[in-house]
Amino acid sequence: MTTHIHLVKLSVGTEGVDDLAAWQKQPQVQTKDGFPCHVTRMRPKREPEILAGGSIYWVIKGQIQARQKILRLDEVDRGDGIRRCAIVLDPEIHRTASALRRPFQGWRYLDPEDAPADLPKTRDGEEALPPELSAALADIGLL
């Protein structure tokens, strides 16, 4: 039985993992205690499973390229009467093997067995493969 679940989310406007890291260092996307976060209108219903070891997997340019451990889910009040959820993240970004993803809105759950593996630290500086090449390699079982 799965004890935890992940989220997968598009990183809209991000050109690469380094761009995501730079964006998250901006004060307006950090919590008061200095952690990067992503604010969403919907609070995940599977919160206990997410907090039991889940990560957010970032889709950049049509491919999952990185993940961050989810630390907590905070309620956000911006004074407009709309309840929001801040997905609070570990600042360390782990690059992952590329996995193609079609565009979608919001976030989706991702079972651990379907999550791409982390890349070895020695490959941290590598950029993701172009989507066409990644798809071709996946089709022949090399990715």
C-alpha positions as CSV (number, residue, x, y, z in Angstrom):
1,M,0.0,0.0,0.0
2,T,1.2,3.5,-0.9
3,T,2.0,5.5,2.2
4,H,2.6,8.8,0.4
5,I,1.6,10.6,-2.8
6,H,3.2,13.3,-4.9
7,L,1.9,16.3,-6.8
8,V,2.9,17.2,-10.4
9,K,2.6,20.9,-11.4
10,L,3.4,23.0,-14.5
11,S,6.0,25.6,-13.9
12,V,4.5,28.2,-16.2
13,G,7.0,30.6,-17.8
14,T,10.0,28.8,-16.5
15,E,12.8,28.1,-19.0
16,G,14.7,25.6,-17.0
17,V,15.5,24.3,-13.5
18,D,17.9,27.2,-12.8
19,D,15.1,29.6,-13.7
20,L,12.8,27.8,-11.3
21,A,15.4,28.1,-8.5
22,A,16.0,31.8,-9.2
23,W,12.2,32.5,-9.1
24,Q,11.8,30.8,-5.8
25,K,14.5,33.0,-4.2
26,Q,12.3,36.0,-4.6
27,P,10.7,37.2,-1.4
28,Q,7.2,37.3,-2.8
29,V,7.2,33.5,-3.4
30,Q,8.5,32.7,0.0
31,T,6.8,32.1,3.3
32,K,7.4,34.3,6.3
33,D,9.9,31.8,7.6
34,G,11.8,31.8,4.3
35,F,10.7,28.7,2.5
36,P,9.7,28.7,-1.2
37,C,6.0,28.1,-1.8
38,H,3.4,27.7,-4.5
39,V,0.0,29.2,-3.7
40,T,-3.1,27.5,-5.2
41,R,-6.8,27.9,-4.7
42,M,-7.5,24.3,-4.1
43,R,-6.2,22.5,-1.0
44,P,-5.2,18.9,-1.8
45,K,-7.7,16.5,-0.3
46,R,-5.0,13.8,0.2
47,E,-3.0,16.0,2.6
48,P,-2.0,13.2,5.0
49,E,-0.5,11.2,2.2
50,I,1.3,14.3,0.7
51,L,2.8,15.2,4.1
52,A,4.0,11.5,4.6
53,G,6.9,12.1,2.2
54,G,5.5,13.6,-0.9
55,S,7.2,15.9,-3.4
56,I,6.1,18.3,-6.0
57,Y,7.3,17.3,-9.5
58,W,7.8,20.3,-11.8
59,V,6.9,20.2,-15.5
60,I,9.1,22.6,-17.4
61,K,8.8,22.9,-21.2
62,G,6.6,19.8,-21.4
63,Q,8.8,17.5,-19.3
64,I,9.1,16.7,-15.6
65,Q,12.6,18.0,-14.9
66,A,12.8,18.5,-11.1
67,R,11.2,17.8,-7.7
68,Q,11.0,19.4,-4.3
69,K,9.9,17.8,-1.0
70,I,6.7,19.2,0.3
71,L,7.1,20.4,3.9
72,R,3.6,21.5,4.8
73,L,0.4,23.0,3.5
74,D,-0.5,26.4,4.9
75,E,-3.7,28.3,4.6
76,V,-3.3,31.7,2.9
77,D,-5.6,34.7,3.6
78,R,-5.1,37.6,1.2
79,G,-8.0,39.6,2.6
80,D,-10.3,39.0,-0.3
81,G,-12.4,36.2,1.2
82,I,-10.9,33.5,-1.0
83,R,-9.2,30.7,0.8
84,R,-6.0,29.5,-0.7
85,C,-3.3,26.9,0.1
86,A,0.4,27.5,0.1
87,I,2.3,24.4,-0.8
88,V,5.5,25.0,1.3
89,L,8.6,23.4,-0.3
90,D,12.1,22.4,0.8
91,P,14.5,24.9,-0.9
92,E,16.6,22.0,-2.3
93,I,15.6,21.2,-5.9
94,H,16.4,17.7,-7.1
95,R,16.8,17.2,-10.9
96,T,14.9,14.2,-12.2
97,A,15.0,12.0,-15.3
98,S,12.8,13.7,-17.9
99,A,9.3,12.5,-18.3
100,L,7.0,14.0,-20.9
101,R,3.7,15.6,-19.7
102,R,0.9,17.2,-21.7
103,P,-0.3,20.6,-20.5
104,F,-2.9,20.7,-17.8
105,Q,-4.3,23.2,-15.3
106,G,-3.7,23.1,-11.6
107,W,-1.9,20.1,-10.2
108,R,-2.3,16.4,-10.4
109,Y,-1.6,13.5,-8.0
110,L,1.4,11.3,-8.9
111,D,1.8,7.8,-7.5
112,P,5.4,7.1,-6.3
113,E,5.8,4.2,-8.7
114,D,5.1,6.6,-11.6
115,A,7.5,9.3,-10.5
116,P,10.7,9.8,-12.4
117,A,14.0,9.0,-10.6
118,D,16.3,11.6,-9.3
119,L,19.4,12.2,-11.4
120,P,22.7,11.6,-9.8
121,K,24.3,14.8,-8.3
122,T,27.0,14.6,-11.0
123,R,24.3,15.4,-13.6
124,D,22.9,18.5,-11.8
125,G,24.2,20.9,-14.4
126,E,22.6,19.1,-17.4
127,E,19.7,20.6,-19.3
128,A,16.7,18.5,-20.1
129,L,16.6,16.7,-23.5
130,P,14.4,18.3,-26.2
131,P,10.8,16.8,-26.0
132,E,11.1,15.0,-29.4
133,L,14.3,13.3,-28.4
134,S,13.0,12.4,-25.0
135,A,9.9,10.9,-26.5
136,A,11.9,8.9,-29.1
137,L,14.2,7.5,-26.3
138,A,11.2,6.6,-24.2
139,D,9.5,4.8,-27.1
140,I,12.5,2.5,-27.5
141,G,12.9,2.0,-23.7
142,L,16.1,4.0,-23.2
143,L,14.6,6.7,-21.0
